[in-house]
Amino acid sequence: MSIGSVLVLLVALGVVALDVAVASPWTGLIIVFGMAAVTLAVAEEVRQMIFARRKAAGMDGVLWFEVSLLLALLGFLLARTLALTGQFGGTLEASGLRALETYDLVFATLAAVAGGLVIAPERTGHVLLNMSQRPAMMLIGSFAAMIMVGSLLLTLPVSLTEAAHTSFVDSLFTMASAVCVTGLTVNDVPTVYTPFGQGVILAGIQLGGVGIMTIAALALAFSHNSSLQSQLRYAAMLDARTVADLRKIVVGILAGTFVVEAVGALLLWFLLVGDPRLGEHSAVWMAVFHSISAFCNAGFSLFPGSITQFAGEFGLQTVIMGLIILGGLGFPVMVELVRHGWRRLVRLVKPSAPAPARLSLTTRVVLSMSLALIVGGTVAIYALEFSNALVPASEQGFGRRFMAALFASVNTRTAGFNSYDMGVLRDATILVTCALMFIGGSPASTAGGIKTTTFATVIAALRAELRGREPELGGRAIAPEVLRKATAVLVMMSGIALAIILLLTLTEDQPFLKLSLEAISALATVGLSTGITGSLTVAGKLIVTGAMFLGRVGPFTIALAVGESAATQPRYRLAREDLPVG
């Protein structure tokens, strides 16, 4: 980057600081020219990078990064220019002036990042190259990048119905909730965000649900320029044995996702078309949005009060529950069930065909644990809230209480939709809900939590210890490394949950159990809340945002990312010695 470009950048940042300190139409005019100068400087650097055709490894990533920053700078420049016309016209209210400060600060931050990027492009390229070769770091980095991009888009005027809603912290919270498929919101999505903003949220849900790393693995598997070592690393991350298996897995994940979501959207459209409760919303858009949100276990809804006004609709609740359960089972389990069912169907038509193999241990554990948790949760919620939160459901006819309890139990598996008022739950029900949310869904799914297989492994180990036998599940002994991993996940998730609850109790003035549910809901990427999310302080919102991010990428993945380079097996074993416990 030339000295002139650096000077232009510094002067422009100084003008931004001036506008933040002294807001007026004339300083706004100066800031627009400053923003334009910064944007032109970055555009010139991008032009030089394109025409230089640098061959250094990783520079393609730097170029795309720089182009993304340029587009973001251009977007905020246009937003600031549009607001400037309102300043001179006298139509900009106090809320609009606060929005200008947000635009200025975000633009200054982006300009600083762009300046640092072009000053040291080789170092940045080296970092991006290392990240692309380490799946765990790629997973964390891709989720963080998607959250930041979406947050910037949600801050722009095109995403908001009013300037009064402009808040980068709220946009960051909402986008983190979308990408991490959580569902917690500080704003009412249908009234605060325009169709464009809702589309940004839906894109975040889809990418977060399918997994940005899955898309990256797909591109890598079909790339002719990537190394075999990188492909094998991604194959191992997705439990594939070979690169060919990697291609089959990622293509199957994407195809299966879109097929299930399309069927769900079609069923929801059939149930919603012509319904007066839709108001001005399109039945097609509502069906697509809620189908993707349900299958990805996100819990975002465009209906006021989530699904409470549909508490008496068996059809709509059944479709949403079906999508939630399928999304929470995990892609490998769904694929195995489809293949198993197909072979059974072939055997019915053709008795001479070979009998289908027995379901794998993973599938059997996932199905049995999921069924047990759903049934147990339904019974507990039905018994505890029969004369409390479930009373409004009973007013709509016989059996509505049971349906509401079943719907609530399914949604504690990290979906986040609710058909009754969560704010009136008894303390006992909140504890049961926290326990169900903490367990969550199954591995390789759109759900969060410690996962059903982890819980089943820990319970099996406890049962075996009480009996003095080797841990087993489904007639198979559990490998020691599986038990160690399950213990590590349980301990780390418990520690993180306690830390988040502690921080929220220090920053928020809310009942302890409600804060606990908020913390577990965020960490397990569920999205259920007693209604305190919108009243959180800025510090509380940032804490919950961090909890959602940690819950989605997983503490074990973070541990792998940090210690991946040192993951070498020692060539010796220490002497063993007993240690009293308990």
C-alpha positions in Angstrom: 0.0 0.0 0.0 1.4 3.4 -0.9 2.2 6.2 1.6 -0.5 8.3 0.0 -3.1 5.7 0.5 -2.1 5.3 4.1 -2.4 9.1 4.6 -5.8 9.1 3.0 -6.8 6.3 5.3 -5.6 8.1 8.4 -7.2 11.4 7.5 -10.5 9.7 6.7 -10.5 7.8 10.1 -9.8 11.1 11.8 -12.8 12.7 10.1 -15.0 9.7 11.2 -13.9 10.3 14.8 -14.8 14.0 14.4 -18.3 13.1 13.1 -18.8 10.8 16.0 -17.9 13.5 18.5 -19.8 16.4 16.7 -22.8 15.3 14.7 -24.1 17.9 12.3 -25.1 18.0 8.6 -21.8 19.8 7.7 -19.6 17.3 9.5 -21.7 14.6 7.9 -20.8 16.1 4.5 -17.1 15.9 5.4 -17.5 12.4 6.6 -19.1 11.2 3.4 -16.1 12.6 1.4 -13.8 10.9 3.9 -15.6 7.6 3.5 -15.5 8.0 -0.3 -11.7 8.6 -0.1 -11.2 5.5 2.0 -13.4 3.4 -0.3 -11.4 4.6 -3.3 -8.1 3.8 -1.6 -9.2 0.3 -0.9 -10.7 -0.1 -4.4 -7.3 1.0 -5.9 -5.5 -1.6 -3.8 -8.0 -4.3 -5.0 -7.3 -3.2 -8.6 -3.6 -3.5 -8.0 -3.9 -6.9 -6.5 -6.1 -8.1 -9.4 -3.7 -6.9 -12.1 -0.6 -7.9 -10.3 -1.7 -11.5 -10.5 0.3 -12.5 -7.5 1.2 -16.2 -7.4 2.0 -16.5 -3.7 0.2 -19.2 -1.9 -3.0 -18.0 -0.1 -3.2 -14.7 -2.0 -6.5 -15.6 -3.6 -8.0 -15.7 -0.1 -6.6 -12.3 0.7 -8.0 -10.9 -2.5 -11.5 -12.2 -1.7 -11.2 -10.9 1.8 -10.3 -7.5 0.5 -13.1 -7.5 -2.1 -15.6 -8.4 0.7 -14.3 -5.4 2.8 -14.6 -3.1 -0.2 -18.3 -4.1 -0.7 -19.0 -3.6 3.0 -17.3 -0.2 2.9 -19.4 0.7 -0.2 -22.6 -0.4 1.5 -22.0 1.8 4.6 -20.9 4.7 2.4 -24.2 4.5 0.6 -26.1 4.2 3.9 -24.3 7.3 5.3 -25.0 9.2 2.1 -28.7 8.4 2.3 -28.8 9.5 5.9 -27.0 12.7 5.0 -29.9 13.8 2.8 -32.2 13.3 5.7 -29.9 15.5 7.9 -30.0 18.4 5.4 -33.7 18.0 4.9 -34.4 18.1 8.6 -36.3 14.8 8.5 -33.7 12.8 10.5 -34.9 12.1 14.1 -32.8 11.4 17.2 -32.9 7.7 16.5 -31.5 8.4 13.1 -28.6 10.3 14.6 -27.8 7.3 16.8 -27.8 5.2 13.6 -25.3 7.6 12.0 -22.9 7.0 14.9 -23.2 3.2 14.4 -22.5 3.5 10.7 -19.4 5.7 11.4 -18.0 3.4 14.0 -18.5 0.3 11.9 -17.1 2.0 8.8 -14.0 3.1 10.8 -13.5 -0.5 12.1 -13.8 -1.9 8.6 -11.4 0.7 7.2 -8.8 -0.1 9.9 -9.1 -3.9 9.0 -8.8 -3.1 5.3 -5.7 -0.9 6.0 -4.0 -3.6 8.1 -4.8 -6.2 5.5 -3.2 -4.4 2.6 -0.2 -3.5 4.7 0.7 -7.1 5.4 -1.0 -9.2 2.7 1.6 -12.0 2.7 1.2 -12.6 6.4 -2.6 -12.6 6.1 -2.4 -15.0 3.1 -0.2 -17.3 5.2 -2.8 -17.3 8.0 -5.7 -18.0 5.7 -3.7 -20.8 4.0 -3.0 -22.5 7.4 -6.7 -22.2 8.4 -7.9 -23.8 5.2 -5.6 -26.8 5.9 -6.9 -27.3 9.5 -10.6 -28.3 9.5 -11.2 -27.3 13.1 -9.8 -23.8 12.6 -11.7 -23.6 9.3 -14.9 -24.5 11.2 -14.4 -21.8 13.8 -13.2 -19.1 11.3 -16.0 -19.7 8.8 -18.7 -19.4 11.5 -17.1 -16.2 12.8 -16.8 -14.7 9.3 -20.4 -15.6 8.4 -21.6 -13.9 11.7 -19.6 -10.8 11.0 -20.8 -10.5 7.4 -24.4 -11.0 8.3 -24.2 -8.5 11.2 -23.0 -5.9 8.8 -25.8 -6.6 6.4 -28.4 -6.5 9.2 -27.1 -3.1 10.3 -27.7 -1.5 6.9 -31.0 0.5 6.3 -32.1 -1.9 3.6 -32.5 -4.6 6.3 -34.4 -2.5 8.8 -37.9 -1.1 8.8 -36.9 1.9 10.8 -33.6 3.7 11.6 -34.5 3.5 15.3 -33.7 -0.3 15.2 -30.0 0.3 14.1 -27.7 -1.3 16.6 -24.6 -3.3 15.7 -24.8 -5.2 19.0 -28.4 -6.3 18.2 -27.4 -7.2 14.7 -24.5 -9.2 16.0 -26.7 -11.0 18.5 -29.4 -11.8 15.9 -26.9 -13.0 13.2 -25.0 -15.1 15.8 -28.3 -16.7 16.8 -29.1 -17.4 13.1 -25.8 -18.8 12.1 -25.5 -20.8 15.3 -29.2 -22.0 14.7 -30.2 -20.9 18.1 -33.4 -18.7 17.8 -32.9 -16.3 20.6 -33.8 -12.7 19.5 -33.7 -9.3 21.1 -36.0 -7.8 18.4 -39.2 -9.0 16.8 -38.0 -10.3 13.5 -41.2 -9.7 11.4 -41.6 -6.1 12.5 -37.9 -5.0 12.8 -36.4 -6.5 9.7 -37.5 -6.0 6.1 -37.8 -9.0 3.7 -34.2 -8.4 2.7 -33.2 -8.6 6.4 -35.3 -11.7 6.9 -33.5 -13.2 3.9 -30.1 -12.5 5.4 -31.3 -14.2 8.6 -32.6 -17.2 6.6 -29.3 -17.5 4.7 -27.4 -17.5 8.0 -29.7 -20.3 9.3 -29.2 -22.4 6.2 -25.4 -22.0 6.1 -25.2 -22.6 9.8 -27.5 -25.6 9.8 -25.9 -27.4 6.9 -22.5 -26.3 8.1 -20.2 -23.9 6.3 -17.4 -26.4 6.7 -19.5 -28.9 4.7 -19.7 -26.5 1.8 -16.0 -25.8 2.1 -15.4 -29.6 2.1 -17.5 -30.0 -1.0 -15.5 -27.3 -2.8 -12.3 -28.9 -1.6 -13.3 -32.4 -2.6 -14.0 -31.4 -6.2 -11.1 -29.0 -6.5 -8.1 -29.9 -8.6 -5.8 -27.5 -6.9 -6.1 -28.6 -3.3 -3.6 -31.0 -1.7 -4.5 -34.6 -0.9 -3.5 -34.0 2.7 -6.1 -31.2 3.0 -8.8 -33.3 1.5 -8.0 -36.2 3.8 -8.1 -33.9 6.8 -11.7 -32.8 5.9 -12.6 -36.4 5.2 -11.6 -37.3 8.8 -13.5 -34.4 10.2 -16.7 -35.6 8.5 -16.0 -39.3 9.4 -15.2 -40.2 5.8 -12.5 -42.8 5.1 -11.5 -41.6 1.6 -11.8 -38.5 -0.6 -14.4 -40.4 -2.6 -16.4 -41.0 0.6 -16.0 -37.3 1.4 -17.6 -36.3 -1.9 -20.5 -38.7 -1.4 -21.1 -37.5 2.2 -21.2 -33.8 1.4 -23.3 -34.2 -1.7 -25.7 -36.4 0.3 -25.9 -33.9 3.1 -26.7 -31.0 0.7 -29.2 -33.0 -1.4 -30.9 -34.5 1.6 -31.2 -31.2 3.3 -32.8 -29.5 0.3 -35.2 -32.4 -0.3 -36.5 -32.5 3.3 -36.8 -28.7 3.4 -38.7 -28.7 0.1 -41.1 -31.3 1.3 -41.6 -29.5 4.6 -42.2 -26.2 2.8 -44.7 -27.8 0.5 -46.7 -29.2 3.4 -46.6 -26.0 5.4 -47.7 -24.0 2.3 -50.7 -26.3 1.9 -51.6 -25.7 5.6 -51.0 -22.0 5.5 -52.4 -20.9 2.2 -55.4 -18.7 2.6 -55.0 -18.5 6.4 -56.0 -14.9 7.5 -53.4 -15.0 10.3 -50.7 -14.6 7.7 -51.8 -10.9 7.2 -49.7 -9.4 4.4 -47.1 -12.2 4.5 -46.8 -14.5 1.5 -47.7 -18.1 2.3 -44.8 -19.3 0.2 -42.3 -17.2 2.0 -43.7 -18.2 5.4 -43.6 -21.9 4.5 -40.0 -21.8 3.2 -38.8 -19.7 6.1 -40.3 -22.0 8.8 -39.4 -25.2 7.0 -35.7 -24.2 6.9 -35.8 -22.8 10.4 -37.4 -26.0 11.8 -35.1 -28.5 9.9 -32.0 -26.5 11.0 -33.4 -26.5 14.5 -33.1 -22.7 14.5 -36.4 -21.8 16.1 -36.8 -18.4 14.3 -40.4 -17.6 13.5 -42.1 -14.8 11.5 -45.3 -15.2 13.5 -45.8 -12.9 16.6 -45.3 -15.0 19.7 -43.7 -17.9 17.7 -46.3 -20.7 17.2 -48.6 -19.7 20.1 -51.4 -18.7 17.8 -51.2 -22.2 16.2 -51.4 -24.1 19.4 -54.6 -25.8 18.3 -53.3 -26.7 14.8 -52.3 -30.4 14.8 -51.2 -30.4 11.2 -48.8 -27.5 11.4 -47.3 -28.6 14.7 -46.8 -32.1 13.4 -45.0 -30.9 10.3 -42.7 -28.7 12.3 -42.0 -31.4 14.9 -41.2 -33.8 12.1 -38.7 -31.4 10.6 -37.1 -30.8 14.0 -36.7 -34.5 14.7 -35.2 -35.2 11.3 -32.8 -32.3 11.7 -31.8 -33.4 15.2 -31.2 -37.1 14.2 -28.0 -36.3 12.2 -27.2 -36.8 8.5 -25.5 -40.2 8.9 -28.4 -41.6 10.8 -30.9 -40.3 8.2 -28.9 -41.8 5.4 -28.7 -45.2 7.1 -32.4 -45.2 7.9 -33.3 -44.4 4.3 -31.0 -47.2 3.0 -32.3 -49.7 5.6 -35.9 -48.8 4.7 -35.3 -49.2 1.0 -33.7 -52.6 1.4 -36.6 -53.7 3.5 -39.0 -52.5 0.8 -37.0 -54.3 -1.9 -37.2 -57.5 0.2 -41.0 -57.2 0.5 -41.3 -57.0 -3.2 -38.6 -59.5 -3.9 -38.3 -62.1 -1.1 -35.1 -63.6 -2.6 -33.2 -60.3 -2.0 -30.7 -60.3 0.8 -31.9 -59.2 4.2 -30.9 -55.7 5.3 -28.0 -55.5 7.7 -28.7 -54.6 11.3 -28.7 -50.9 12.1 -25.4 -49.6 13.4 -24.8 -49.0 17.1 -24.8 -45.2 16.5 -28.2 -45.3 14.9 -29.7 -47.5 17.5 -28.4 -45.4 20.3 -29.6 -42.2 18.6 -33.1 -43.5 18.0 -33.6 -45.0 21.4 -32.2 -42.0 23.3 -34.2 -39.5 21.2 -37.4 -41.5 21.8 -36.7 -41.8 25.5 -36.0 -38.1 25.9 -39.0 -37.0 23.9 -41.4 -39.3 25.8 -39.8 -38.4 29.2 -39.9 -34.7 28.4 -43.6 -34.9 27.3 -44.7 -36.7 30.5 -42.7 -34.3 32.7 -44.0 -31.1 31.1 -47.6 -32.5 30.9 -47.5 -33.4 34.6 -45.8 -30.2 35.8 -47.8 -27.7 33.7 -51.2 -29.4 33.4 -52.8 -26.7 35.5 -50.5 -23.8 34.6 -48.9 -23.1 31.2 -50.9 -25.8 29.3 -54.3 -24.4 30.4 -54.8 -22.1 27.3 -54.1 -25.1 25.1 -56.9 -27.1 26.7 -59.4 -24.3 25.9 -59.1 -25.2 22.2 -60.3 -28.8 22.6 -59.6 -32.2 24.0 -56.0 -33.4 23.7 -54.5 -30.0 23.1 -52.6 -30.1 26.4 -50.9 -33.3 25.4 -50.0 -31.9 22.0 -48.6 -28.7 23.5 -46.5 -30.8 25.9 -45.2 -33.0 23.1 -44.4 -30.0 21.0 -42.5 -28.4 23.9 -40.6 -31.6 24.6 -39.5 -31.9 20.9 -38.4 -28.2 20.9 -36.2 -28.6 23.9 -34.0 -30.7 21.6 -32.6 -27.4 20.3 -35.4 -26.1 18.1 -36.7 -23.1 20.1 -40.3 -22.8 18.8 -42.9 -22.5 21.6 -46.7 -22.9 21.6 -47.3 -21.6 25.1 -46.1 -18.7 27.3 -42.6 -19.7 28.6 -42.7 -16.8 31.1 -45.2 -18.6 33.4 -43.4 -21.9 33.7 -42.9 -23.4 37.1 -39.3 -23.6 38.5 -39.4 -27.4 38.3 -40.3 -27.2 34.6 -37.5 -24.8 33.9 -35.0 -27.3 35.5 -36.4 -30.1 33.3 -36.2 -27.9 30.3 -32.6 -27.0 31.1 -31.7 -30.7 31.4 -33.3 -31.6 28.1 -31.6 -28.7 26.3 -28.2 -29.5 27.8 -28.4 -33.0 26.3 -29.6 -31.7 22.9 -29.7 -33.7 19.7 -27.4 -36.1 18.0 -23.9 -35.9 16.4 -23.5 -34.6 12.8 -26.9 -32.9 13.1 -28.2 -29.3 13.1 -28.9 -29.6 16.9 -26.7 -28.6 19.8 -26.1 -29.7 23.3 -23.7 -32.4 24.5 -25.5 -34.9 22.1 -27.5 -38.0 22.8 -24.6 -40.4 22.2 -22.4 -38.5 24.8 -25.2 -38.7 27.4 -25.8 -42.4 26.6 -22.0 -43.1 26.9 -21.8 -41.4 30.3 -24.9 -43.2 31.6 -23.5 -46.6 30.3 -20.2 -45.9 32.1 -22.0 -45.0 35.3 -24.1 -48.2 35.1 -21.1 -50.3 34.4 -19.2 -48.8 37.4 -22.1 -49.6 39.7 -22.2 -53.1 38.5 -18.4 -53.5 38.4 -18.4 -54.4 34.7 -17.0 -53.0 31.4 -19.1 -50.1 29.9 -21.3 -51.4 27.1 -24.1 -50.1 24.8 -26.4 -52.2 22.7 -24.5 -55.3 23.3 -21.1 -53.7 22.4 -18.3 -52.7 24.6 -17.5 -49.0 24.5 -14.0 -48.1 23.4 -11.9 -46.2 26.0 -11.2 -43.3 23.7 -15.0 -42.8 23.2 -15.5 -42.7 26.9 -12.7 -40.2 27.4 -14.1 -38.0 24.7 -17.6 -38.2 26.1 -16.2 -37.3 29.6 -14.2 -34.4 28.1 -17.3 -33.0 26.3 -19.5 -33.3 29.4 -16.9 -31.6 31.7 -16.2 -28.8 29.2 -19.8 -28.0 28.5 -20.7 -28.1 32.2 -17.8 -25.7 33.0 -18.7 -23.3 30.2 -22.4 -23.4 31.3 -21.5 -22.6 34.9 -19.2 -19.8 33.7 -21.9 -18.2 31.5 -24.5 -18.4 34.3 -22.1 -16.8 36.7 -21.3 -13.9 34.2 -25.0 -13.3 33.6 -25.8 -13.1 37.3 -23.2 -10.4 37.6 -24.5 -8.3 34.6 -28.3 -8.9 34.8 -30.9 -8.2 37.4 -33.2 -11.2 36.7 -34.2 -14.3 38.6 -31.5 -17.0 38.8 -33.5 -19.8 37.1 -34.5 -17.6 34.2 -30.9 -16.6 33.6 -29.9 -20.3 33.9 -32.4 -21.2 31.2 -31.2 -18.3 29.0 -27.6 -19.5 29.4 -28.3 -23.2 28.7 -30.6 -22.2 25.8 -27.8 -20.2 24.2 -25.0 -22.7 24.9 -27.2 -25.6 23.6 -28.3 -23.5 20.6 -32.0 -24.0 21.5 -33.6 -20.6 21.5 -36.2 -21.0 24.2 -36.5 -18.1 26.6 -38.8 -16.9 29.4 -38.9 -13.5 27.7 -35.9 -11.8 29.2 -33.7 -11.8 26.1 -34.8 -8.3 24.9 -34.1 -6.8 28.3 -30.5 -8.0 28.5 -27.8 -5.3 28.9 -25.2 -4.9 26.3 -22.8 -7.0 28.3 -25.4 -9.7 28.7 -26.1 -9.7 25.0 -22.4 -10.1 24.2 -22.1 -12.9 26.8 -25.1 -14.8 25.3 -23.6 -14.2 21.8 -20.4 -15.8 22.9 -22.3 -18.7 24.5 -24.2 -19.4 21.2 -20.9 -19.4 19.2 -19.2 -21.8 21.7 -22.3 -24.0 21.7 -22.3 -24.3 17.9 -18.7 -24.8 17.1 -18.4 -27.1 20.2 -15.9 -26.9 23.0 -14.3 -30.2 21.8 -13.7 -28.7 18.3 -12.1 -25.6 19.9 -9.8 -28.0 21.9 -8.9 -29.8 18.7 -8.1 -26.5 17.0 -5.9 -25.3 19.8 -4.0 -28.6 20.3 -4.1 -30.0 16.7 -0.4 -29.4 16.1 0.6 -31.1 19.3 -1.6 -34.1 18.8 1.2 -36.6 18.6 1.2 -40.0 20.4 4.0 -40.4 23.0 6.3 -43.4 22.5 6.1 -44.3 26.2 3.5 -44.9 28.9 3.8 -43.7 32.5 3.5 -46.1 35.4 0.0 -46.5 36.7 -1.1 -45.9 40.2 -4.4 -46.0 42.0 -6.1 -42.7 43.2 -9.0 -42.7 45.6 -12.1 -40.9 44.2 -15.6 -40.3 45.5 
